Amino acid sequence: MRSAARPFALGPHLVRRRAALASVALLLVLNAGLGLLNPWLVQALVDEVLVARKPDLLWTIAAAFLGVAAVRFVISLAQGQLYTALSSRVLLDLRREFLARLQKLSLRFFAGARYGELVVRFNRDLAQVQEFATASIPAFATSALTVVGVGVLGLAYDWKLFLIAASPFPVALLVARLYRGRIEGLTKTLRTQSGELATTVNETLVGQRAVRSFGRERRELAKLVQRGHALIRTSLRFQWTNTWASGLPRFCTVISTVIVYTLGGRRVIRGEMALGELIALSMWVGLVFAPLAGLVDFYLELVQTRVSLGRVRELFEARPDVDEDEHAPLPGPVRGAIAFEGVRFRHVEDVPLLEGVTFRIEPGETVALVGPSGAGKSTIVDLLFRFLDPQSGRVTIDGRDLRTVRTSVLRREMAVVSQDVFLFHDTVRENVRYGRAGASDAEVEAAARASGVDTMLPKEARGLDTIVGERGAQLSAGQRQRIAIARALLRDPKILVLDEATSALDSRSDEDVRRALGELMRGRTTLIVTHHLDRLTDVKRVLRLQSDGTIDTESGDFFHDSPALDRATITGTRESGKKSPDSV
């Protein structure tokens, strides 16, 4: 039974941290509850000390003020520490789940994705969800309890005056409700424009060689400014709208205070109310409007969080091309026999690509795969690694259909050395170690020696501890290829794929890398994907992929003996009409 795609859910992360979340909420309630004591203390100070002239109570009330402030300060410290720990861990949980989900999506998804947009969802949208869960929800509970508590106390003091003072608040709620749709739309626009801006920066930095080669620095700066100005305009509209929606409750607090002092002041003058009671009532009104404004803020945060949740859920609802059965059996020892049996695959239904492809590679055999650009060579490699599943037919290793075994485990016995080598911004040592997690330094150094990595580094470099730069920018193409070979040697796979591994190298680098590849290929099932037949050595068979999606098998001698013109025709190195989306 295949694992169903699990939608993004916030609940499990909160349940896992429920003790910390409850502690934060409890401290918030305690802090707010202690704040309710201040109006009583002020009333006692005014009526009992200042009006009734009882100086003995002055020090008692002063001590009570200090005691309440000290306790609230300690609670705030504990609350701040707990909240920081809780919010940071929940955000890390969300980001881990988000990245884990991205890693399950197909490579085709990433081919069409805007990386800046993904980064904004990873950073801003997940942070919005986390903040709502760990800050807004507890604050909402505290505000609701405070409104109830203060409301009861205010009504007990003077229910008529309190209700009159609270009358402007429904207007604030109505305004917030009316602005909901506009805030939601502006939030979506802000997130989209932030993604576009991040994409512009990412592409400009990654493509610096192209930007400078074509003299497009001014154009990229202009693009950045244009998108930045669009983001500023949207931010200003959002700020204006949000200020109206969230600021009105605070303005209502002023209106209510004026009402209390106007009506209550007249009653004090007539002797119907004590001065302390008036001051206390005005404080109750202030205390009730602060959490009421918090409830409006919560509502506005909810609107923005719905947008962020929707953007995150879009990625969780994207179905991967390969849905691996979590309960599939382990593949067992791998010998390295590869078979494609009547495999059919099309990226676009109306565009033929692979049509009934059938071939077999024996354990330890070296076979070349050639064909025109766009004929499906890269797709065959993706099917072999099970980045894709065939639409009909099957792909097997040692007779086991890849869809029936744990392919994530099976890939441990496979390695690929491609033309485009991806290196991380780390040392040469750690980039080699990427081939097998947990490999010792001695094993890494042995793989580096076997591939010639240790000899090709500049003399002024720090050996295997040299930082390679972003994507290996500090190294030449030949140096990057040797690191890729060292990775594969360290992995010690049963199945090796060489995907145009030497096509971008000069003759000297090509010769050095081919010697290292010869060491790597020894005793392994090897599939060589190439356009260059003259570079094929020790190849017994050549799989010729036709433009109609079928495959022929020829001996290696046939290709070596073929005239150059025929070989160009066979491999599609000459110009040949229209190309399909798959190209190598």
C-alpha positions as CSV (number, residue, x, y, z in Angstrom):
1,M,0.0,0.0,0.0
2,R,1.4,3.3,-1.0
3,S,1.7,6.2,1.4
4,A,-0.9,8.9,0.8
5,A,0.3,12.4,0.5
6,R,-0.1,13.9,4.0
7,P,-1.4,17.5,3.9
8,F,0.3,20.2,5.9
9,A,-1.2,20.4,9.4
10,L,-0.2,22.7,12.2
11,G,-1.9,20.8,15.0
12,P,0.7,18.0,15.5
13,H,3.4,20.5,16.0
14,L,1.4,22.3,18.7
15,V,0.4,19.0,20.4
16,R,4.0,18.0,20.5
17,R,4.8,21.3,22.3
18,R,1.6,21.5,24.3
19,A,3.3,21.7,27.7
20,A,5.4,24.8,26.7
21,L,2.4,26.3,24.9
22,A,0.2,25.9,28.0
23,S,2.9,27.4,30.2
24,V,3.2,30.5,28.0
25,A,-0.6,30.9,28.0
26,L,-0.7,30.5,31.8
27,L,2.0,33.1,32.3
28,L,0.1,35.5,30.0
29,V,-3.1,35.0,32.0
30,L,-1.3,35.5,35.3
31,N,0.4,38.7,34.0
32,A,-2.9,40.1,32.7
33,G,-4.7,39.1,36.0
34,L,-2.1,40.9,38.1
35,G,-2.6,43.9,35.9
36,L,-6.3,44.0,37.0
37,L,-5.2,44.9,40.5
38,N,-3.8,48.3,39.5
39,P,-7.2,50.1,39.3
40,W,-8.2,48.9,42.8
41,L,-4.9,50.1,44.1
42,V,-5.3,53.5,42.4
43,Q,-8.9,53.8,43.8
44,A,-7.6,53.0,47.3
45,L,-4.8,55.5,46.9
46,V,-7.2,58.3,45.8
47,D,-10.2,57.7,48.1
48,E,-8.5,56.3,51.2
49,V,-5.2,58.2,51.3
50,L,-5.7,61.4,49.3
51,V,-9.4,62.2,49.9
52,A,-10.0,60.5,53.3
53,R,-6.5,61.4,54.4
54,K,-5.4,58.1,55.9
55,P,-1.6,58.3,55.6
56,D,-1.0,55.0,57.3
57,L,-2.3,53.2,54.2
58,L,0.2,55.0,51.9
59,W,3.1,52.7,52.5
60,T,0.9,49.6,52.3
61,I,-0.5,50.7,48.9
62,A,3.0,51.7,47.7
63,A,4.4,48.3,48.7
64,A,1.5,46.6,46.9
65,F,2.3,48.6,43.7
66,L,5.9,47.5,43.9
67,G,5.1,43.9,44.7
68,V,2.7,43.6,41.7
69,A,5.3,45.2,39.4
70,A,8.0,42.9,40.6
71,V,6.0,39.7,40.2
72,R,4.9,40.8,36.7
73,F,8.5,41.5,35.8
74,V,9.6,38.0,36.9
75,I,6.6,36.5,35.0
76,S,7.6,38.5,31.9
77,L,11.1,37.2,32.0
78,A,10.0,33.6,32.3
79,Q,7.3,34.1,29.6
80,G,9.9,35.6,27.2
81,Q,12.3,32.7,27.7
82,L,9.6,30.1,27.2
83,Y,8.1,31.9,24.2
84,T,11.5,32.2,22.5
85,A,12.3,28.5,23.0
86,L,8.8,27.5,21.9
87,S,8.6,29.7,18.8
88,S,12.1,28.8,17.7
89,R,11.4,25.0,18.0
90,V,8.0,25.1,16.3
91,L,9.5,27.2,13.4
92,L,12.3,24.6,13.1
93,D,9.8,21.8,13.1
94,L,7.7,23.6,10.4
95,R,10.8,24.2,8.2
96,R,12.0,20.7,8.6
97,E,8.6,19.3,7.5
98,F,8.5,21.8,4.6
99,L,12.0,20.9,3.4
100,A,11.3,17.2,3.8
101,R,8.2,17.6,1.6
102,L,10.2,19.5,-1.1
103,Q,12.7,16.7,-1.2
104,K,9.9,14.3,-2.1
105,L,8.7,16.3,-5.1
106,S,9.9,15.5,-8.6
107,L,12.9,16.9,-10.2
108,R,10.6,18.3,-12.9
109,F,9.0,20.4,-10.2
110,F,12.3,22.1,-9.4
111,A,13.1,22.5,-13.1
112,G,10.1,24.9,-13.3
113,A,10.2,26.4,-9.7
114,R,11.2,29.9,-8.9
115,Y,13.8,29.5,-6.1
116,G,13.2,33.0,-4.7
117,E,9.5,32.1,-4.3
118,L,10.3,28.9,-2.4
119,V,12.7,30.8,-0.1
120,V,9.9,33.3,0.7
121,R,7.6,30.5,1.6
122,F,10.3,28.8,3.6
123,N,11.1,32.0,5.5
124,R,8.2,34.4,5.6
125,D,5.2,32.2,5.3
126,L,6.3,29.6,7.7
127,A,7.3,32.3,10.2
128,Q,3.8,33.8,9.9
129,V,2.3,30.5,10.6
130,Q,4.6,29.9,13.6
131,E,4.0,33.4,15.0
132,F,0.2,32.9,14.8
133,A,0.4,29.5,16.5
134,T,2.7,30.4,19.3
135,A,2.0,34.1,19.9
136,S,-1.4,35.1,18.5
137,I,-3.4,32.1,19.8
138,P,-2.2,32.4,23.4
139,A,-2.6,36.2,23.2
140,F,-6.1,35.7,21.9
141,A,-6.9,33.4,24.9
142,T,-5.5,36.0,27.3
143,S,-7.3,38.9,25.7
144,A,-10.6,37.0,25.7
145,L,-10.2,36.2,29.4
146,T,-9.2,39.7,30.2
147,V,-12.2,41.2,28.4
148,V,-14.5,38.9,30.4
149,G,-12.8,39.6,33.7
150,V,-12.6,43.4,33.2
151,G,-16.1,43.5,31.8
152,V,-17.5,41.8,35.0
153,L,-15.6,44.3,37.2
154,G,-16.6,47.3,35.1
155,L,-20.2,46.3,35.1
156,A,-20.1,45.8,38.9
157,Y,-18.7,49.3,39.3
158,D,-21.2,51.1,37.1
159,W,-22.9,49.1,34.4
160,K,-24.7,52.0,32.7
161,L,-21.6,54.1,32.3
162,F,-19.4,51.1,31.4
163,L,-21.8,50.0,28.6
164,I,-22.0,53.6,27.2
165,A,-18.2,53.8,27.2
166,A,-17.9,50.4,25.5
167,S,-20.4,51.3,22.7
168,P,-17.8,52.5,20.1
169,F,-16.1,49.1,20.0
170,P,-18.6,47.3,17.7
171,V,-17.8,49.9,15.1
172,A,-14.2,48.9,15.2
173,L,-15.1,45.3,14.8
174,L,-17.2,46.1,11.7
175,V,-14.4,48.1,10.2
176,A,-11.9,45.2,10.6
177,R,-14.5,42.9,9.0
178,L,-14.9,45.2,6.0
179,Y,-11.1,45.4,5.5
180,R,-10.6,41.6,5.6
181,G,-10.7,41.0,1.9
182,R,-8.4,43.9,1.0
183,I,-5.8,42.8,3.6
184,E,-6.0,39.2,2.3
185,G,-5.4,40.3,-1.3
186,L,-2.6,42.6,-0.4
187,T,-0.9,39.9,1.7
188,K,-1.0,37.6,-1.3
189,T,0.5,40.3,-3.5
190,L,3.2,41.1,-1.0
191,R,4.3,37.4,-0.8
192,T,4.3,37.1,-4.6
193,Q,6.3,40.3,-5.1
194,S,8.8,39.3,-2.3
195,G,9.3,36.0,-4.2
196,E,10.0,37.8,-7.4
197,L,12.5,40.1,-5.8
198,A,14.3,37.2,-4.1
199,T,14.4,35.4,-7.4
200,T,15.9,38.5,-9.1
201,V,18.7,38.7,-6.5
202,N,19.3,34.9,-6.7
203,E,19.6,34.8,-10.5
204,T,21.8,37.9,-10.5
205,L,24.2,36.4,-8.0
206,V,24.3,32.9,-9.4
207,G,24.6,34.2,-13.0
208,Q,27.3,36.8,-12.4
209,R,29.5,35.4,-15.2
210,A,26.7,35.7,-17.7
211,V,25.6,39.1,-16.4
212,R,29.1,40.5,-16.7
213,S,29.9,38.8,-20.0
214,F,26.9,40.4,-21.7
215,G,27.3,43.7,-19.9
216,R,23.9,43.5,-18.3
217,E,24.7,44.8,-14.8
218,R,22.6,48.0,-15.3
219,R,19.7,45.9,-16.6
220,E,19.8,43.6,-13.5
221,L,20.0,46.6,-11.2
222,A,17.0,48.2,-13.1
223,K,15.0,45.0,-12.7
224,L,15.8,44.9,-9.0
225,V,14.7,48.6,-8.6
226,Q,11.5,48.0,-10.6
227,R,10.4,45.0,-8.5
228,G,11.6,46.8,-5.3
229,H,9.4,49.8,-6.1
230,A,6.4,47.5,-6.8
231,L,6.9,45.9,-3.4
232,I,7.2,49.3,-1.7
233,R,3.9,50.5,-3.3
234,T,2.1,47.3,-2.1
235,S,3.7,47.6,1.3
236,L,2.4,51.2,1.7
237,R,-1.1,50.1,0.6
238,F,-1.0,47.2,3.1
239,Q,0.3,49.5,5.9
240,W,-2.4,52.1,5.2
241,T,-5.2,49.4,5.2
242,N,-3.8,47.6,8.2
243,T,-3.4,50.8,10.2
244,W,-7.1,51.7,9.6
245,A,-8.3,48.3,10.6
246,S,-6.1,47.9,13.7
247,G,-5.8,51.5,14.7
248,L,-9.5,52.3,15.0
249,P,-9.9,50.2,18.2
250,R,-7.2,52.3,19.8
251,F,-8.9,55.5,18.8
252,C,-12.1,54.1,20.3
253,T,-10.2,53.8,23.6
254,V,-9.7,57.5,23.6
255,I,-13.4,58.1,22.7
256,S,-14.4,55.8,25.6
257,T,-12.1,57.5,28.0
258,V,-13.6,60.9,27.1
259,I,-17.1,59.5,27.6
260,V,-16.1,58.2,31.1
261,Y,-14.5,61.4,32.2
262,T,-17.3,63.6,30.8
263,L,-20.2,61.6,32.2
264,G,-18.5,60.4,35.3
265,G,-17.0,63.8,36.0
266,R,-20.4,65.3,36.2
267,R,-21.5,62.6,38.6
268,V,-18.4,63.2,40.8
269,I,-19.3,67.0,40.8
270,R,-22.8,66.1,41.9
271,G,-21.5,63.8,44.6
272,E,-22.9,60.7,43.0
273,M,-19.5,59.0,42.5
274,A,-16.3,59.1,44.4
275,L,-13.2,60.4,42.5
276,G,-11.4,57.1,43.0
277,E,-14.2,55.2,41.5
278,L,-14.1,57.4,38.4
279,I,-10.4,56.9,38.0
280,A,-10.8,53.2,38.6
281,L,-13.6,53.0,36.0
282,S,-11.6,54.9,33.4
283,M,-8.8,52.4,34.0
284,W,-11.2,49.4,33.6
285,V,-12.3,50.9,30.3
286,G,-8.7,51.2,29.2
287,L,-7.9,47.7,30.4
288,V,-10.9,46.3,28.5
289,F,-10.1,48.1,25.2
290,A,-6.5,47.0,25.1
291,P,-7.5,43.3,24.9
292,L,-10.4,44.2,22.6
293,A,-7.9,45.8,20.3
294,G,-5.8,42.6,20.7
295,L,-8.8,40.6,19.5
296,V,-9.0,42.8,16.3
297,D,-5.2,42.3,15.8
298,F,-5.8,38.5,16.2
299,Y,-8.5,38.7,13.5
300,L,-6.1,40.5,11.1
301,E,-3.3,38.1,11.9
302,L,-5.7,35.2,11.1
303,V,-6.4,36.7,7.7
304,Q,-2.7,37.0,6.9
305,T,-2.0,33.5,8.3
306,R,-4.7,32.0,6.1
307,V,-2.8,33.4,3.1
308,S,0.5,31.9,4.3
309,L,-1.1,28.5,5.1
310,G,-2.6,28.4,1.7
311,R,0.8,29.1,0.0
312,V,2.5,26.4,2.1
313,R,-0.3,23.9,1.5
314,E,0.0,24.4,-2.3
315,L,3.4,22.6,-2.1
316,F,2.1,19.9,0.2
317,E,-0.7,19.2,-2.2
318,A,1.7,18.9,-5.2
319,R,1.9,15.2,-6.0
320,P,5.4,13.7,-6.6
321,D,6.1,11.8,-9.8
322,V,7.2,8.8,-7.6
323,D,5.2,7.7,-4.6
324,E,7.4,5.3,-2.7
325,D,5.8,2.6,-0.5
326,E,7.0,3.2,3.0
327,H,6.5,-0.5,3.8
328,A,8.2,-1.9,0.6
329,P,10.8,-4.5,1.4
330,L,14.5,-3.7,1.4
331,P,16.2,-4.6,-2.0
332,G,18.8,-7.0,-0.5
333,P,22.3,-7.4,-1.9
334,V,22.7,-5.8,-5.3
335,R,24.6,-7.5,-8.1
336,G,24.0,-4.8,-10.7
337,A,21.9,-6.3,-13.5
338,I,19.8,-3.6,-15.2
339,A,16.7,-4.3,-17.4
340,F,14.2,-2.0,-19.2
341,E,11.2,-4.1,-20.3
342,G,8.8,-2.4,-22.7
343,V,9.2,1.0,-21.1
344,R,7.0,3.8,-22.3
345,F,7.3,7.3,-21.0
346,R,6.2,10.7,-22.2
347,H,6.6,14.1,-20.5
348,V,3.8,15.4,-22.6
349,E,1.1,12.9,-23.7
350,D,1.0,14.0,-27.3
351,V,4.8,14.1,-27.7
352,P,6.4,10.6,-28.0
353,L,9.6,10.0,-26.1
354,L,10.3,6.5,-25.0
355,E,8.2,3.9,-26.8
356,G,8.6,0.3,-25.8
357,V,12.3,0.6,-24.8
358,T,13.8,-2.8,-23.9
359,F,17.4,-3.6,-23.1
360,R,19.5,-5.5,-20.5
361,I,22.9,-4.8,-18.9
362,E,24.6,-7.6,-17.1
363,P,26.4,-7.2,-13.8
364,G,29.9,-5.7,-14.3
365,E,29.2,-4.8,-18.0
366,T,30.1,-1.4,-19.5
367,V,27.5,-0.2,-22.0
368,A,27.2,3.1,-23.8
369,L,23.9,5.0,-24.5
370,V,23.9,7.3,-27.5
371,G,21.2,9.1,-29.5
372,P,20.1,12.5,-30.7
373,S,19.6,15.3,-28.3
374,G,16.0,15.2,-26.9
375,A,15.6,11.4,-27.7
376,G,15.3,10.6,-24.0
377,K,18.7,9.7,-22.7
378,S,18.3,11.8,-19.5
379,T,14.9,10.3,-19.0
380,I,16.4,6.8,-19.1
381,V,18.8,7.8,-16.3
382,D,16.0,9.3,-14.3
383,L,14.0,6.1,-14.7
384,L,17.0,4.0,-13.6
385,F,17.3,6.1,-10.4
386,R,13.5,6.1,-10.1
387,F,13.2,9.8,-10.2
388,L,10.4,8.9,-12.6
389,D,8.2,5.9,-13.0
390,P,7.4,4.4,-16.5
391,Q,3.9,4.9,-17.7
392,S,4.0,1.3,-18.9
393,G,6.5,-1.5,-18.8
394,R,9.0,-1.8,-15.9
395,V,12.6,-1.1,-14.9
396,T,14.3,-3.7,-12.8
397,I,17.6,-4.2,-11.0
398,D,18.5,-7.8,-10.4
399,G,15.0,-8.7,-11.6
400,R,13.2,-6.6,-9.0
401,D,10.8,-4.0,-10.2
402,L,12.0,-0.6,-8.8
403,R,8.4,0.1,-7.7
404,T,8.3,-2.9,-5.4
405,V,11.4,-2.2,-3.3
406,R,12.7,0.7,-1.1
407,T,14.4,2.7,-3.8
408,S,15.8,5.2,-1.3
409,V,17.9,2.3,0.0
410,L,18.6,0.9,-3.5
411,R,20.2,4.2,-4.5
412,R,22.9,3.6,-1.9
413,E,24.3,1.1,-4.4
414,M,24.2,3.6,-7.3
415,A,26.2,6.7,-8.3
416,V,26.3,9.1,-11.1
417,V,29.1,11.3,-12.5
418,S,27.6,14.0,-14.7
419,Q,28.8,16.9,-16.8
420,D,27.3,19.4,-14.3
421,V,28.8,18.7,-10.9
422,F,27.1,20.3,-8.0
423,L,29.5,21.2,-5.1
424,F,28.5,22.7,-1.8
425,H,30.2,25.8,-0.3
426,D,32.4,23.7,1.9
427,T,35.8,22.1,1.9
428,V,37.0,19.6,-0.7
429,R,37.0,17.0,2.0
430,E,33.4,17.4,2.9
431,N,32.3,17.6,-0.7
432,V,34.0,14.2,-1.3
433,R,32.5,12.8,2.0
434,Y,29.0,13.7,0.5
435,G,29.3,10.5,-1.4
436,R,28.9,8.4,1.8
437,A,27.8,9.9,5.1
438,G,29.9,8.8,8.0
439,A,33.0,8.0,6.0
440,S,36.2,8.4,7.9
441,D,39.0,10.9,7.0
442,A,41.2,8.0,5.9
443,E,38.5,6.7,3.5
444,V,37.9,10.2,2.1
445,E,41.7,10.7,1.6
446,A,42.0,7.3,-0.1
447,A,39.2,8.2,-2.6
448,A,40.8,11.6,-3.2
449,R,44.1,10.0,-4.0
450,A,42.5,7.4,-6.3
451,S,40.7,10.1,-8.3
452,G,43.7,12.5,-8.3
453,V,41.9,15.2,-6.3
454,D,44.8,15.7,-4.0
455,T,47.3,16.4,-6.8
456,M,45.2,18.8,-8.8
457,L,44.7,21.4,-6.1
458,P,46.8,24.6,-6.4
459,K,50.0,24.7,-4.3
460,E,48.8,27.6,-2.3
461,A,45.6,25.8,-1.4
462,R,45.0,24.0,1.9
463,G,44.7,20.5,0.4
464,L,41.5,18.7,1.1
465,D,40.6,21.5,3.5
466,T,40.4,24.1,0.7
467,I,37.0,25.9,0.5
468,V,35.6,25.3,-3.0
469,G,33.3,28.3,-3.1
470,E,29.6,28.5,-4.1
471,R,28.9,25.6,-6.4
472,G,32.6,25.0,-6.7
473,A,33.3,28.3,-8.3
474,Q,36.9,28.3,-7.1
475,L,37.7,25.2,-9.1
476,S,38.1,24.3,-12.8
477,A,35.7,22.0,-14.6
478,G,38.3,19.2,-14.4
479,Q,38.8,19.7,-10.7
480,R,35.1,19.5,-10.1
481,Q,34.9,16.3,-12.1
482,R,37.6,14.7,-10.1
483,I,35.7,15.5,-6.9
484,A,32.6,13.9,-8.4
485,I,34.7,10.8,-9.2
486,A,36.1,10.7,-5.7
487,R,32.5,10.9,-4.4
488,A,31.5,7.9,-6.5
489,L,34.7,6.0,-5.4
490,L,33.8,6.6,-1.8
491,R,30.3,5.4,-2.3
492,D,31.6,2.2,-3.9
493,P,28.4,1.6,-5.9
494,K,27.5,-1.6,-7.8
495,I,25.9,0.6,-10.6
496,L,27.6,3.6,-12.1
497,V,26.2,6.1,-14.6
498,L,28.6,8.5,-16.5
499,D,26.4,11.2,-18.0
500,E,28.6,13.2,-20.4
501,A,31.2,13.1,-17.6
502,T,34.0,14.5,-19.8
503,S,32.2,16.5,-22.5
504,A,33.1,19.9,-21.1
505,L,36.8,19.2,-20.5
506,D,39.9,20.2,-22.6
507,S,42.0,17.4,-24.0
508,R,44.5,17.3,-21.1
509,S,41.8,17.4,-18.4
510,D,39.8,14.9,-20.4
511,E,42.7,12.4,-20.5
512,D,43.4,12.8,-16.7
513,V,39.7,12.4,-15.8
514,R,39.3,9.4,-18.1
515,R,42.1,7.6,-16.3
516,A,40.4,8.3,-13.0
517,L,37.1,7.1,-14.5
518,G,38.8,3.9,-15.6
519,E,39.7,3.2,-12.0
520,L,36.1,4.0,-11.0
521,M,34.5,1.7,-13.6
522,R,36.5,-1.4,-12.8
523,G,34.2,-4.2,-11.7
524,R,31.0,-2.1,-11.8
525,T,27.9,-2.1,-14.0
526,T,28.5,1.1,-16.0
527,L,26.2,3.0,-18.3
528,I,28.0,5.7,-20.3
529,V,25.7,8.4,-21.7
530,T,27.7,10.4,-24.4
531,H,27.7,12.1,-27.8
532,H,31.4,11.3,-28.3
533,L,31.9,7.9,-29.7
534,D,35.7,8.4,-30.2
535,R,36.0,8.5,-26.4
536,L,34.4,5.2,-25.8
537,T,36.9,2.5,-24.7
538,D,36.3,-1.0,-23.4
539,V,32.6,-0.7,-24.4
540,K,31.2,-4.0,-25.6
541,R,27.8,-2.8,-26.5
542,V,26.2,0.5,-27.6
543,L,22.5,1.3,-27.0
544,R,21.4,3.5,-29.8
545,L,18.3,5.5,-28.9
546,Q,16.3,6.5,-31.9
547,S,14.3,9.7,-32.4
548,D,11.1,7.7,-32.5
549,G,11.6,6.5,-28.9
550,T,12.9,2.9,-29.8
551,I,16.3,1.5,-29.0
552,D,18.8,-0.6,-31.0
553,T,21.8,-2.5,-29.8
554,E,25.1,-2.5,-31.7
555,S,28.6,-3.8,-30.8
556,G,31.2,-1.3,-29.7
557,D,33.4,-2.3,-32.7
558,F,30.6,-1.3,-35.1
559,F,30.7,2.3,-33.8
560,H,34.5,2.5,-33.7
561,D,34.6,1.3,-37.4
562,S,31.9,3.7,-38.5
563,P,32.8,6.7,-40.6
564,A,32.7,10.0,-38.8
565,L,29.7,11.1,-40.8
566,D,27.7,8.0,-39.9
567,R,28.6,8.4,-36.2
568,A,27.5,12.0,-36.3
569,T,24.2,10.9,-37.8
570,I,23.8,8.1,-35.2
571,T,24.5,10.3,-32.2
572,G,22.6,13.3,-33.4
573,T,25.6,15.7,-33.2
574,R,24.6,17.3,-36.5
575,E,21.8,19.8,-36.6
576,S,18.5,17.9,-36.7
577,G,15.2,19.8,-36.9
578,K,12.9,20.0,-33.9
579,K,14.0,18.8,-30.5
580,S,11.7,17.4,-27.8
581,P,11.8,18.8,-24.2
582,D,14.2,16.1,-23.0
583,S,17.8,16.9,-23.9
584,V,21.2,15.9,-22.6
